[in-house]
Every structure is written in structure tokens, then in C-alpha cells.
Amino acid sequence: MMISPRLSQTLSCLLCCSVTLTTVGVVNAHHHDKAGRQQTIAAKNVDLTPYVENYAEVVFRNYQDARTQAAMMQVAITAFLNNPNETSHKAAQDAWVQARQSYLQTEAFRFYEGPIDFVDAKTGEEGPEGRINAWPMNEAFIDYVKEKPDSGLINNPKFELSIAAIMENDQVTDEADVTTGWHAIEFLLWGQDFNNEGPGQRSFTDFVPNQNNNDRRRQYLTLVTQQLVSDLTFLETEWKPNAENYRAKFLKGDPKATVGKIFTALATLSAFEMASERMTVALDSGNQEDEHSCFSDTTYQDFVFNAKGISNVYFGDYAGYQGKGFDELLAQMNPDLNQKITAALTTTEESASQIDQPFDQVLASAQGSPQRAEVEAVVTALENQGEAFKELGPVLGTSVEILAE
Amino acid sequence: MKFKRLFLFVWAVFTALMILMVQGGVTSQEAFSSDNRTELSGGTAATVSKATKTAFAQPIKNLDRKRRRVFVFGDHLFNTQWVQAPSSVATLDGLGPLFNRNSCAGCHVRDGRGRPPLPHENRMLSKLIRLSIPGQTEEGGPLPHPLYGGQLQEQGILGVPSEGRTQITWEEEPGTFADGKPFSVRQPSYQFTDLAYGPLGDEVLFSPRVAPAVFGLGLLETVPKAEILKQTDPEDQDGDGISGRPNYVWDFAKQEKQLGILGWKANQPNLKQQIAGAFNGDIGLTTSLFPKPSCNAGQADCLKELKFGEQPEVSDEFLDKITTYMRLLAVPARRNIEGVSEQRGEKLFYQAQCASCHTPKLVTGQTSEHPEFNNQVIHPYTDLLLHDMGPGLADNRPDFEAEGQEWRTPPLWGIGLVKNVNKHTFFLHDGRARDLMEAVLWHGGEAQASKEAVLQLSETERTDLMAFLQSL
């Protein structure tokens, strides 16, 4: 893709600084010393390469799935636009919900300037994350909202619709002026949510051709859906095995530093992005629609599949694929920490599945309500999990941080 | 006789200089020191190595859970698009009735810097016009315009006419460097149209301001007054042409005058008041510090809207959280400190006496509730004092003790990252400079000699100086 050559330059810079590790092929199981204390295997004696290789395979399979699912959504959206009615509208919405599940798991691969969110310091060029999943968004920048029938790019006939023009206007004068990605598509499919019991109630009639600005809306939805599929294709391509791409360079990097990045991503997604950005903010604001997927009311699945994405990385699995997980490595190096992390992952997944649906009902509930307590429990679980990942740093001879993006 | 007087004069000057040097007082002639060549612009814990578009949006390192929760919520408030009251979300309504933007982030995009409108933009997006008439309030501040108040609010909620619009026209002013290379700077002139509440009148004083970047302010707040005041030289006793005056401004919480440290004219004593002031003037939100809404006598439609919503519109809890958020915003690390061009440029910066006002180093005190900010050696490149910048930059609008030609030295840390964060390179208080060199070329008054020195630089030297500034 057009971004790869610059990405390669950034990477080769990183590689110059990396130090080659002396690795010992065979790892012995942990043993106990005379005093019965558990001995852990020192990081310097461990070959991290197979784990890093397996990680790359998990990333690739996940992005491949995300691209496939998004392409299926695109098919459903095209079918809807070809014949707009209640059934085809519902099918497009269902396809969005389905496609989100695989993408949400890929969020475990953010926060270390991989293909999803790299930045070229010289050109300022950035990975597609902001285009794919930016939120919260100012709906009125895209389309009409309550009491503003003429707002948005769609209802501004002077604005010539093209993907380049849409991207040019993305988050320029305001971070919330999001014009592309999952949530833009979500808003177009569902509309604003003023429904206390369920999602937004936009009618399929908004997409019937030759009426009002419907043709512009149809074109807008087509363009941003196309862009999403194209961005996901780029990510899949960068992680394909045996190609000249990001994955190839990723695998040549210093494994220790790489593992540091992998876990910084998990710690950050846990304690910052999920616990803080998406949960405590919503709890503290008192705003029912202050949630990640507010139009479709599917924030619950955001939590569940983000959590799943974190577990995937730790255990080295994706869907039916099972590979060499970090749990196997830690079982040898520091079984206590392995147990701690495994328990934290279980607590998170279990507590996340307990959250009331839809999530905005929790936000509408009173302070001190049991529904809120359930979400506070997930927050605590995620913070514990983030801190447990940080403990991996010294064990693996690397640095693991909780970033705040 | 004549000789004797000259001798006495020289002796007096010499003695004065000696005394200054012996006392270790900072003379404003800052000499180059490689100690200042550090990546740790914000000290050890409040410097972050991020050069991307979120470079100004990072918190200090190792936030504990409790502060992370407040930080993230404060960030949310910073981004919140406030809506008209009454709304379904009572905690986040109260916009207007008159306002400039409906969110903090609307002007301070990604905690960064605003700019003048581009040719295709039909309104001011991250820049505003302060208004007053001659005279002072009881507190000593500028006297608000009787019809329009303290700033021109270019937007109103439904049913409340906006106050007016600002039209900017630019005039190119050509010049040449000593080596014959031509340059051009642009001078703005302003016209106010669509004035809904009557004429501005002949007495009106106005001052255009772009939104400044908002990181590192927790550190600047922790610099002790004595550290700032020791750099003042109001009568220019060291004769270097550079004065440095403190502004003393009204502290609404303490109900007394305090040293002003923040804002383009150092007209705010602390961050909390700065934020409450911006909520009030820019978004039209009341706080316990500024409970009076953004309406003026004669604005009947505006006054009619006041019955809606809870007061204050921003609760103390929310005001404290957003203040904590902004305090915790860290400073981006300096980059390329080993670069040959950057190092040459750094020396030129000192040789041209830029460092006399853009003081490279300050040391914080220990008054912050956040231990990370206490006793830190920081490199903001400001003395936080007022300087006469000459007639070219003057707004001719006094603000407490700041006169019409005086501006507070703005910090330079992070200045090279504005292009990454905000996708533009407009500088100075009104964004007239289109790049850093134009900003330098506008320096007059006390900085006239520095500008002259820059005019004498060769092309390579100019590139080096810019490379240094870009590294900050």
C-alpha cells in the first residue's frame, strides 16, 4: 500500500538501535531451590522468538477476519442501498454488529505504532486508526440531527462528496468532527439514539433514492464503507506472512523490545482505553449516551470482544487457531505471575459479561445501583489486569507501560 | 569636569554590574549553557517522548488509578460539546446564550494551538477578539465594552443573535535579510460586521488572540513567584534594553491582586481561574468563580434564556476535574538535541539575546498537590514576564498592568510540534506569522536588537536557528 515504504523507513530506524539477543534454545522447567522457593528462569536464557512469531500469526488471522467481515457488511449495505426496505436495513445493521466483533479484538494490537497507528515523524503521515474507529463523534458534522435538519456534509450541496474530500474534513477543526469509520457508518445506519429502551430509530426511508438529500446520504455511506474495507485490507496486507511488509520487519526486531510493545498494548487497552476512556468516563458523566457505540446500543459487545482480544494475545489463539501462547512461556519463567494474569483475564471476561444490556441503561441508573457496581467491578478488574501486565516488564527484561493516549 | 562625570558614570555602571554578578542575580543576558541542552523539557516525570498529533495530550508518567480516572474525565470535559439548556443531560448543558465555541477542544484542538481562519473558512474557529473601553474595573482589569462585554461572541444559541463577525484582511510587508534574501510578513487589519447590539463606538479597544496550547501549565503554576520576580528589571537597570515587568492581576478566589502568570498578557494568576474565565467568556458557562452569564445589559434575548438550567452550569466538581486534567498535561520532550544544525542554532539563539526573555530554564517550587511537579528543573523558554514588543505587535489595549505594547513572553517548549498536532504553523498572539521565522521578524521594542541580529544571519545560520526552535 502507499504507506508501506515510509513505514519501512521508520522501522529500519528502530532496527538499527536494536540489540541482538543471545538466546539459549532449550528452556528448562522451573525448579525449586533448597529452601523450597520457586526459581524463575532468567529472561536472558529465554528465546522469545517463537512467541513473537505466533503473535504475528494471531494478528494476521484477526485482521484477515476483520477485513472479511467488513467486506460482508459492505455486501449487505450495497444490497440495502439497491433495495431499501426494513428487512434489508436490518440485515445491514446486523452485518455491522457482526463485523465489529472481529475488529474489536484487533484493538489489542494498537498503542505501539504498528500499521494501525504508526506515525511518520517526518511527514506526519499516520496509520488508519483515527479513520477507522474515532469516537465520540459530532453527528451533526455528517448528517441531520434533532432540530438541525440541514446540518452536516450530507446536507450541504456545496460540499462535493468524494472519499478524499470526506477524509480531508476528518477531525480538522474539532477532534469530534469525525467523518469516517465504524461509528460514522453506525450513525448512518441507526441515527441518533433518543430511545431509552433501545438503539437509534433511523428509518430506511432516509436511503430511498431521489428524495431530499438521500442520494448524498447513500453516496456517503457507500464511500465510508469502502474506505473502511480498504483500511482493513491495508492492515491485513501489512501482517501477511512471507511478504515484504511490516510483519517481516517486526519479526526481525529485538524480541525483548517487541514483547515490551505487545504487552504495553495490552496494559494500555486494559487500564486506559477500556477502564478509563470507555467505562469510568461514562460512569462519571451522568450522560446516558456517553458510550462507545451509542447509536446501535452495542457497547456491551465492545467490552466483551476487547477483553477477548487481550486474552487472544496472551494465550496465543484466535478463533479456531491455537498457537504458542505467552502463558506457556510464563508458566516456565514465573508461574505465579502467569497465574495472576490468567486469573485477571478470567475475572475481566466474567465480570464484563455480567454488565447489564444495553449499557446506556447502566448509565441511566442511580449512583450506587447494582448495575453501576457491576461496571465498577470490571473497571477494577481491568486496572488489576493492566498492572499485572506491567509486572511482566522486569520478568521479561523489558518495559511494559500503561500509556494514556 | 566633563571627564570626571564620565568617569563617575562608568565607575557606577561597573560597580552595579559587579554587584549583580557577585549576588548571582540573573542578569537578563543569558549566556549559553549546554546544561540547558536536555530532552527533559518538563523535568523528570512531566516530560513525555511523543512527537505525534497527540504530543500535547499526554499526562505525566505513572499516573495512579485515582488520578487517571480524573484525568480521563477531565479530558472528556475538555472535548465535550456543550449544548443549550435545558437538555436531557443536565450536567453538560448551559451553552451560551452567547459564545465563541461550544467546547474547549474546539479552539485548543488536541490541547494545541489555534489559528486565524483560512480563506475558505467563513468564521473564527480558534481565535477571538477581546473588547474593552478605556478605564479600569474596580479590580483593575480592562473595562468591558458596555454593549458587548469583554469579548466579541460570534455565536448565539437559537433565538439569541450572535454579537457580530470579524473580517480580517492581510497586508504584506516586504523586507530583506542582510544577505539580500527577501521576505514578507503580513499585517492583519480587522473589520467588525453584523454587529447585532449597536455600534462598537470610537472608544473601543480590541485585542485579537488565538487559543494557546495548554500543556505544561501545572509546572508553570509551580514556579515560585520569587523565581519569576528575580528576572524583572522594570527600569532596565542593567542597560541591556530589556525590562521584564510583572503583571499584577485580580485573583477572584482570593479577592486580592496576585502575580499574573498565564495568558497572552499574563492576566491570569492561576490555571483554575483561567479555565473558569474561558468557560464563561468562550463557551458561555457559569462557574462558582464567574457566576455571571455571558449577557450584557441591552441583550434582551440573551437575558431571557438565563432562567434555564442549573447554576452554576459547570459544577465545582467538574471545574476541579478539568483543572486537574490540564495541570497533569505533560510537556513533550525536546528532540534532536545532538543535531549539528540544532546545536549551532541554539548558540545563535543565545548570541541574538533571545534567551534574555525566552529564559531557557526555570526551577519549580514545592507547592503542587502533584509531587511530580515539585522541585523540577524545567525548560519552558519563558520568563513569564511582560515585555514591550514594539508598535508592530501592539494591541494598544491595557490589561491590568500590561500596557498596549506589552506581551508576556510565551513559552517555546513544544513549539516545533505545533505542525504535527495542529497541522499548521501560525504563530504569535493573533496567529499572523505563517512560520517561526515570520514570528521572529515581528519582534520589536525590547526585542528589536535580537531581530536585527537575526536579519544579519546567513542563510545557513537562519536554517540552524529554525532547526533549534523546531527541536524544542
Chai-1 contact restraints between the chains, C-beta under 6 A:
chainA,res_idxA,chainB,res_idxB,connection_type,confidence,min_distance_angstrom,max_distance_angstrom,comment,restraint_id
A,V119,B,T52,contact,1.0,0.0,6.0,A-B,restraint_1
A,A121,B,A51,contact,1.0,0.0,6.0,A-B,restraint_2
A,G124,B,N420,contact,1.0,0.0,6.0,A-B,restraint_3
A,T173,B,L125,contact,1.0,0.0,6.0,A-B,restraint_4
A,D174,B,G106,contact,1.0,0.0,6.0,A-B,restraint_5
A,E175,B,A105,contact,1.0,0.0,6.0,A-B,restraint_6
A,S276,B,R68,contact,1.0,0.0,6.0,A-B,restraint_7
A,S276,B,V72,contact,1.0,0.0,6.0,A-B,restraint_8
A,E277,B,V72,contact,1.0,0.0,6.0,A-B,restraint_9
A,T280,B,R69,contact,1.0,0.0,6.0,A-B,restraint_10
A,V281,B,V72,contact,1.0,0.0,6.0,A-B,restraint_11
A,V281,B,F73,contact,1.0,0.0,6.0,A-B,restraint_12
A,V281,B,H76,contact,1.0,0.0,6.0,A-B,restraint_13
A,D284,B,F73,contact,1.0,0.0,6.0,A-B,restraint_14
A,G286,B,T91,contact,1.0,0.0,6.0,A-B,restraint_15
A,N287,B,V89,contact,1.0,0.0,6.0,A-B,restraint_16
A,E383,B,R65,contact,1.0,0.0,6.0,A-B,restraint_17
A,A404,B,P59,contact,1.0,0.0,6.0,A-B,restraint_18
